[in-house]
């Protein structure tokens, strides 16, 4: 059985691969989403990541579709105590921003859609520099004190704002971020490595990277001359045009072959081995896509293999 990892300084223990819920209500309909959730938890997974805005970008959607599906699934399975639910605030069309009033209203709306009385991990989705960190942390602390949120976290935030938030929490004795969700993968390292990762390391925060597979590029299915039927094909295919992308694919192919595993398993294993990273986030729009993701939880690369991927992605 895969060992759980402690989520930073919190009391949460998480499976080393978080299941992304961005596809629920988008490229995965409700029955398929239920099947993916069933397969993930059957394999020992316990951390489901979503946001109140998923998937407002789809024509006909309003935002909150992913949370609603997850809420229906939890109710149908009666397993709320067995899973950890992470969601986010700031991007829902009806609840934009990070004002104190909006954070409270958005959290209540998320709780209704999820059909639960608490959120295990609540992220600020995109930081809003025009809102003082004191107001944001104060509002999040109020949710924790009310029992509506267990722990708080940040995503898409600068190193400076993250440090200022942590300092304010420490100074005032308020709820403190325990995790960070950065954009981070083998072909996008400067989006996290450097000052932001340094702040996370000093503060003991757990990193849970999103775009862990670079919108599908690091699954290995995008190759020169191929056409992939995916809503993310455009974003993923751009990496094929870069020398770094080609080097990374070559290294992934050879290491995957050596271990007898799929390419995404290796890409996620590299990410999971990086400093501060506790659980990469990856989504599956079909049950068939899950095994390669889940295999990463039990895959340990040699130092030589990790170094080779790091060099190829530099």
C-alpha positions in Angstrom: 0.0 0.0 0.0 1.3 3.4 -1.0 2.5 5.5 2.0 0.7 8.8 2.7 2.6 12.0 3.1 2.1 14.7 5.6 0.9 17.9 4.1 3.3 20.5 5.4 2.7 21.5 9.0 -0.9 20.4 8.8 -2.5 17.3 10.3 -3.5 16.1 6.8 -2.0 13.0 5.3 -2.3 12.7 1.6 -1.8 10.2 -1.2 1.3 11.2 -3.2 -0.8 12.0 -6.2 -3.8 14.4 -6.0 -6.6 14.0 -8.5 -7.4 17.1 -10.5 -11.1 17.9 -10.8 -10.8 20.5 -13.5 -12.1 18.0 -16.1 -15.3 17.1 -14.2 -18.1 18.8 -16.0 -15.8 19.7 -18.9 -14.2 16.9 -20.8 -15.6 14.3 -18.4 -19.3 14.0 -17.9 -20.9 13.1 -14.6 -20.9 9.3 -15.0 -17.3 9.3 -16.3 -16.3 11.6 -13.4 -17.9 9.2 -10.9 -16.0 6.3 -12.5 -12.7 8.2 -12.3 -13.2 9.2 -8.7 -14.2 5.6 -7.9 -11.0 4.2 -9.5 -8.7 6.8 -7.8 -10.0 6.1 -4.3 -10.1 2.4 -4.9 -6.3 2.7 -5.5 -5.8 4.4 -2.2 -6.1 8.0 -3.4 -7.6 10.5 -1.0 -7.0 14.1 -2.2 -9.4 15.6 -4.7 -8.5 19.1 -6.1 -11.0 21.4 -7.6 -12.0 25.1 -7.7 -15.2 27.0 -7.6 -14.6 28.3 -11.1 -14.3 24.9 -12.8 -15.6 24.9 -15.5 -16.9 28.3 -16.2 -15.0 28.6 -19.4 -17.2 25.9 -21.1 -20.1 27.3 -23.1 -23.3 26.8 -21.1 -21.5 26.4 -17.8 -21.7 28.9 -14.9 -18.8 27.7 -12.8 -19.1 25.2 -9.9 -19.8 22.2 -12.1 -16.8 20.3 -10.8 -17.7 20.9 -7.2 -21.3 19.9 -7.8 -20.2 16.6 -9.4 -17.8 15.9 -6.5 -20.5 16.7 -4.0 -23.0 14.3 -5.7 -20.3 11.6 -5.8 -19.4 12.0 -2.1 -23.1 11.8 -1.2 -23.7 8.8 -3.3 -20.7 6.9 -1.9 -21.1 8.1 1.7 -17.4 8.5 2.0 -16.8 12.1 3.1 -14.7 11.1 6.0 -12.4 9.1 3.7 -11.5 11.8 1.3 -9.9 15.2 1.5 -11.4 18.0 -0.7 -9.4 21.0 -1.8 -11.1 23.9 -3.6 -10.3 27.5 -4.4 -11.7 31.0 -4.3 -11.3 34.2 -6.5 -12.2 33.2 -10.1 -15.9 32.2 -10.0 -17.9 34.6 -12.2 -20.3 35.3 -9.4 -17.6 35.5 -6.7 -14.6 37.2 -8.2 -11.7 38.5 -6.1 -10.4 38.1 -2.6 -12.2 40.7 -0.5 -13.2 39.5 2.9 -16.9 39.5 2.0 -16.3 37.6 -1.2 -14.2 34.9 0.4 -16.9 34.3 2.9 -19.7 34.2 0.3 -17.7 32.0 -2.1 -16.8 29.5 0.6 -20.5 29.2 1.6 -21.4 28.6 -2.1 -18.6 26.0 -2.4 -19.8 24.2 0.7 -23.4 24.1 -0.7 -22.2 22.6 -4.0 -19.9 20.1 -2.4 -22.7 19.1 0.0 -20.4 19.2 3.0 -19.9 21.3 6.2 -16.2 21.8 5.7 -13.4 22.2 3.1 -10.2 20.4 4.0 -7.9 22.7 2.1 -9.0 26.1 0.8 -6.8 28.0 -1.6 -6.7 31.5 -2.8 -6.8 30.6 -6.5 -5.1 33.7 -8.0 -3.7 36.4 -5.7 -5.2 39.8 -6.0 -2.3 42.3 -5.1 -4.8 45.1 -4.7 -6.3 43.4 -1.6 -4.1 43.7 1.5 -2.8 40.3 2.8 -4.2 41.3 6.2 -7.8 41.3 4.7 -7.3 38.0 2.9 -5.7 36.2 5.9 -8.3 37.6 8.3 -11.1 36.3 6.2 -9.6 32.9 5.8 -8.9 32.7 9.5 -12.5 33.5 10.2 -13.5 30.5 8.1 -11.1 28.2 10.0 -12.4 29.5 13.3 -16.0 28.8 12.1 -15.1 25.2 11.3 -15.9 25.7 7.6 -12.2 25.3 6.5 -9.6 23.0 8.1 -6.5 24.5 6.5 -5.6 27.3 4.1 -3.3 27.4 1.1 -2.3 29.7 -1.8 -1.9 29.3 -5.6 -0.6 31.7 -8.2 1.1 34.1 -5.8 4.4 35.9 -5.8 7.2 35.1 -3.4 6.8 38.5 -1.8 3.1 38.3 -1.2 3.4 34.7 0.1 6.1 35.8 2.6 4.0 38.8 3.6 1.0 36.6 4.2 3.0 34.1 6.3 4.6 36.9 8.3 1.1 38.5 9.1 -0.3 35.1 10.2 2.7 34.5 12.5 2.6 38.0 13.9 -1.1 38.0 14.6 -1.5 34.3 15.5 -4.0 33.7 12.7 -4.4 30.7 10.3 -1.3 30.2 8.3 -0.9 28.8 4.8 0.2 25.1 4.9 0.5 24.5 1.2 1.2 26.1 -2.1 -0.1 25.1 -5.6 2.4 26.4 -8.2 2.6 25.8 -11.9 5.5 23.4 -12.1 6.6 20.6 -14.3 9.6 19.3 -16.4 9.1 21.9 -19.1 8.1 24.7 -16.8 10.5 25.0 -13.9 11.0 28.7 -13.6 7.4 29.1 -12.7 8.3 27.7 -9.3 12.0 27.2 -8.8 13.8 30.2 -7.3 12.3 32.7 -4.8 8.9 31.1 -4.6 10.2 27.6 -3.9 12.7 29.2 -1.4 9.9 30.8 0.6 7.9 27.5 0.6 11.0 25.6 1.8 11.7 28.0 4.6 8.1 28.0 5.8 7.8 24.2 5.6 4.9 24.5 3.0 3.9 21.5 1.0 3.9 22.1 -2.8 1.1 20.5 -4.9 2.0 21.4 -8.5 -0.6 21.9 -11.1 0.0 21.4 -14.9 2.1 18.5 -13.7 2.0 17.0 -17.1 2.2 20.3 -19.0 -1.4 20.1 -20.3 -0.7 16.5 -21.6 2.6 17.1 -23.3 4.5 15.0 -20.6 2.2 12.0 -21.2 4.2 11.3 -24.4 1.2 11.2 -26.7 2.2 14.4 -28.5 4.8 13.5 -31.2 5.9 15.2 -34.4 3.4 14.5 -37.1 0.7 13.2 -34.7 -2.8 14.7 -34.1 -4.3 14.3 -30.6 -8.0 14.6 -29.9 -7.9 16.6 -26.8 -9.3 20.0 -25.6 -5.7 20.8 -24.5 -3.9 19.8 -27.7 -2.9 23.3 -28.7 -1.2 24.1 -25.4 0.6 20.8 -25.2 1.8 20.6 -28.8 3.8 23.9 -28.5 6.4 22.1 -26.4 7.2 19.9 -29.4 8.7 22.9 -31.2 11.3 23.5 -28.5 14.6 21.8 -28.2 14.1 21.3 -24.5 10.8 19.6 -25.1 12.4 17.1 -27.5 15.2 16.4 -25.0 12.8 15.8 -22.2 10.7 13.4 -24.3 13.8 11.4 -25.2 14.9 11.1 -21.6 11.4 10.2 -20.5 11.1 7.5 -23.2 14.3 5.8 -22.2 13.7 5.9 -18.5 10.2 4.7 -18.8 11.4 1.8 -21.0 14.0 0.9 -18.3 11.3 0.7 -15.6 8.6 -0.8 -17.8 6.2 2.0 -17.0 4.4 4.7 -19.0 6.0 8.1 -19.8 3.6 10.1 -17.5 4.6 7.9 -14.5 8.2 9.0 -14.9 7.3 12.7 -15.4 5.3 12.7 -12.2 7.9 10.7 -10.3 10.5 13.3 -11.1 8.2 16.1 -9.9 7.3 14.2 -6.7 11.0 13.9 -5.9 11.7 17.7 -6.1 12.2 19.7 -2.9 8.9 20.7 -1.1 6.7 18.7 -3.5 4.3 16.4 -1.6 1.7 15.5 -4.2 1.6 16.5 -7.9 -1.9 17.1 -9.2 -3.0 15.3 -12.4 -6.4 14.8 -13.9 -7.9 12.0 -15.9 -10.8 12.4 -18.3 -11.2 8.6 -18.6 -10.6 5.7 -16.2 -8.1 4.3 -18.8 -5.8 7.3 -18.2 -5.6 6.7 -14.4 -3.2 3.7 -14.1 -0.2 5.6 -15.6 -0.8 8.4 -13.2 -1.3 6.2 -10.1 1.9 4.2 -11.0 3.9 7.3 -10.2 3.1 7.0 -6.5 5.1 3.8 -6.3 7.9 4.7 -8.7 11.3 5.7 -7.4 13.8 7.0 -9.9 17.5 6.6 -9.3 19.5 9.7 -8.6 21.1 9.3 -12.1 17.7 9.2 -13.7 16.5 12.2 -11.8 19.6 14.2 -12.7 19.3 13.2 -16.3 15.7 14.6 -16.5 16.8 17.7 -14.6 19.6 18.3 -17.1 17.3 17.6 -20.1 14.8 20.1 -18.8 17.3 22.9 -18.1 
